[in-house]
Amino acid sequence: MSRVLKIATRKSALALWQANHVKSLLEQGRTDIEVRLVPIVTQGDRILDKPLAKIGGKGLFLKELEMALLSGEADLAVHSMKDVPAGATDGLALDVVLPRANPFDALVCKDANSLAAMPAGNLVGTSSLRRQCQLKAQRPDLRVADLRGNVDTRLRKLDEGQYDAIILACAGLERLGMADRITQQLDPPGFLPASTQGIICLQCRSGDLVVWSQISYLNDESTSIQARVERTVAFELDGSCQLPLAVYAHLPNPKSGDLMVEAMVGYPDGSSIVRCSQSGNSHQPEILGRKLAQQLLNSGAREIIDSLQ
């Protein structure tokens, strides 16, 4: 008799895609379990008329899912890792990540064919201070307005003419079969992604060895290394929706053990940005993350953080 494994997930199209993707992987790899989804509406899904930075941050998308895990209503939760605060939740483990998808941001325009081609005064929709900061640093002549909602809602508002362009994650558009909507991929060094953008993570109860044994084989080691260093930087800087913070790590040659990581902290209006990078050994990602965070603080990020708080 197969054991039932219950996955808590948000109800958005992207969240359901991610949960069903994990469900499919588990069913392909394990014949001894039956996987069921437990759709849950989170506070972040209910409050759509205010910027995340003003109502508590990205953790609003997790609380109800984590409560379902802790109460036993679900055995597993599937998250976009960039929505998971860098600090651990007591009683829960976050140790399994899938191979990273496209980590970069996408500019989706109504008429222009690139960021450089957008006319001065055009209105860009994004609720991310990180995206706003880097956008204004490159194009201070553009206007920015908050934009909340799922991917379909944001694209609809663009198509209706409420915005001239919006910025979304490439990974989300690609997973939903909407890669053709990407006008321009916004690449480093001008645009760095959010910490762990493009990474799907699996969360379960700490010490639940039964569930751990069923999911651990899905963990991708290279992605885990990137996630660990990026989340360390975010944790050391108290990264949240209130702080324009970008972190991106990559392994130029995974066999060599080299790890490169770059980050930026800035003011929301892009008037001042601190950028730093570090390279080191992939066997010690947390050490490298703490080193980069300290370099940022010493280079002016501390003043930016203090002023925003």
N, C-alpha and C positions, 0 to 999 in steps of 0.2 A: 504493500500500500504506500503510495507516494505521500510525502509530507507537503503541506501547503505553506508557501512562502508569500507573505503579504507585503506589497510595496506601496508605501505612502507616496503620493505625488500631487502636485498642484494640477489644476484642471485646464491650464492654458494649452494651446495646441503644441507649443514647443516642449512644455513639461511632459505632456502625454507622449510625445514622440520619444523623448529621452527615456521615460519609464518603460515604454513598449520595446525600445531598443535593448535595454537591460533585460527585460523579460525574455526577449527572443534569444539573447546570448546565453542566459541561464538555462532555458529550455533546450537549447542546442547542446550545451555542455553537460547537463545533468538530467538523466532520465528518471531520477528518484524523487523529483520535486514537481509540484504544480504551483505555478506562479499566478497570483491574482493582484490586481491593482486596487488600491484604496484611494480614490480621488478625494482631495481635501481643499477647501477654499481657505486661503490664508488672509491675514489682515492686510498684507501688501496688495493682494488682489482686490480687496474690497474698497480700499481708499485710493482712488485714482485721480482725485482733484487737487492733490498737494504733492510737491516735490518730495522725494524720498529723504533728502537731507533735512527736511523740516519735520518729519513725522517719525523718525527713529531709525532710518537707514535700512540697509538690505536685509538685516535680520528679521524684518517683518514678513519675509517670504518663507521663514523656516519654523517659527515658533510652534504652529499647529502641527506640522509634520514631526517635529521632535517630540512633542507631547504624545503623539500617536505611538511613537517608538517606545517612549518611557512607560506608557500605560499598557503596552502589549497589544494595542489595536493593530499595529503593523510591526513587521520584523525588520524592515529595510526601508530607507528613504533614498530617493534619487534626486540629486541636486545639480544645478549649474554651480560649479564650485566657486565661481566669482561672487555668488550670492551668499556664501557662507562666511560669517565673520571669522577673523583670524584666530580668535581665542576659542579654546575647546569648550564644549558643553559637558558638564558633569554627567557621567553615566553613559555617554555616547562616544563611539569611535568613528573616525573618518580616515580609514587607512587604505581604501581601495579606489583607484581612479582608472578610468578607461583611457586609451590612447588619445592624445590631444588632437582636436580638430583645429581648423584655422583660428589662430588666436587674435587676429587683427580686426579693426573696425572697418565698417563699410559706409561710405557716403552714398546716399540714395537721393538723387536729384529729380525734380520734376521736369526741368528743361535743360539746365547746363550739363556739360559732359565731363566736368572735373571740378575740384575745389578751386583751382586757379581761375577757371572760366566763369565762376559765379559772379554776377554783378554786385557791386557795392550796395549794401542795404538789404540784400536778400535775407530772409528769415530762416534760420536753421533750428530744427526741433531736437532737443535732447534734454533729459533730466539728469545727466551725469556731469558733475562738476569737473571730472577728469577730462571728458571729451570737450566740454566748454572751454576749459583752460587752454588745451592744446590747439583748439580751433581758433580762439581769439588771438593766440600768440602768432599764428600764421596769417590770419585774416581779421585784423581788428575792425575792419570796415563792415563786417557782417553782423547781423543781429541774431541773438539766441533767445529762444523761448522754451519753457518747460514742456516736456512731452512724456506722458505716461500711458500705460496700456500694453496689451500684448502686441506681438508683431503685426498681426492683421489690422488691429486698431490703428497702430501708428502709420502703416502704409495707407490705410484708407484716408486718414487725415491729410497725408501728403497729397494723395490723388485728388482730394476735394479742394486743394488749393489753400489749406490752412497754413502750410509751410512751403517754402521753396525747396527745401532739402531736409533730410533727417539723417541721423547717424545711428546705426544699429551694429550689432556684432555680426561679422561674416558667418560665424559658425551657425548661428540661429537661422539665418536666411538659407544657408546651404543645406542644413538638416531638413528644413521644411520644403525643399525643392524650389526655392525662390532665388537662386544664385543669379538669375538673369536680371534681378532688380538692382544688383550692385552696380552703381555708376563708377565708383573708384574705390579700390582697397587702400586704406590709409595706413601706410607702412612706417616703421622706424626709419630714421631717428625722429622725424617730425611728429609722428603719432605712435606712442607706446600704449599697449593694451592694459586693461585692468589686471591685477594679480589673478592668475589662474583662469583667465578668459579662454573659453574653448574647451574646458575640462569638465567632464561629467564625473561626479564622485558618488560613492555609495556609503551610506551612513547606517550603522547598526548599534545595538546596545553593547557597551563595553563588557568584555568577558563572556559574550554569547558565542561560545565555541561552535555550536551547531550551525548558526547562521554564517559565522566566519568561515567554516569549512566549506560552505556552499558557494561563497562568493570570492574567496581570496585568489583563486586562479585567474580571475579577470584583471587583476592589478597589472598595470603597465609600468615597469620600473623607470624608464626614461621620463615619462610624464610625472611619476611620483617625485622624482628628483627636482623637476621644474617647479612642481607645486610646493614642495617643502621650502625651497629657497625663496620663492615669491611670497608665500604666506608668512615666512619669518620676517621679511622686510616690512610687510604690512602690519604684522603684530608689533614689531619694535617701534613703528611710527604711529601706532594706534590708528591704523588705516580704517576709514569709515566713509560713508557717503558725504560727510562734512568736509573731507580733505581731498583735494585734487591730487591723487597719487596714482602713478602708473608704474608697473613692474613687469619686466619681461626677461625670462631666462631661456637659454637654449644650449644644447650640446652640439657644438660644431662638428665634432667627430666622437660619437658615443663610445667607440672602442678606446679612445685615448684617455678618457676620464676627465677631459676638460669641460668646464662649465662656465658659461658667460652669462652675466646678468646686468641689466641696466635699469635705471629707475629715474623718475622725475617727480618732484613736488613743486606745486606752483599756486599762485593766486587764481581764483576762478576767472578773473578777467584777463588772464594771460600776461599781465604786466610784468611779472617776475617769475622765472622758473629756474629751479635748481636741478641739474642733471648730473648723475654720477654713474659709473660702471665699475664692475669688479670681475675678475676671472679667478678661478681656482679649481679645486679638486671636487668632482661630483660625488665623492664618497662623504663629503662633509658639507652638505648644502646649507644647513642651519648656521654653521660658522661663517660661511660666505655671506649669507643673508644679514647676519648681525653686523658684519664688517661693512657692508654696503649701507645699511641703515645709519650707522655711526658716521660714515663719510658724508652722507646727505645732511645729517644734523650739523656736522661741523662746517658744512659748506653753505649754510644759510637756511636749511629747511626748518631748523628749530624756530627761527624768528617767524617764518610763515605759519607754522603750526600754532605757535602761541597767539599770533594775531587773529587767526581764524577761530580759535577756541574762546 
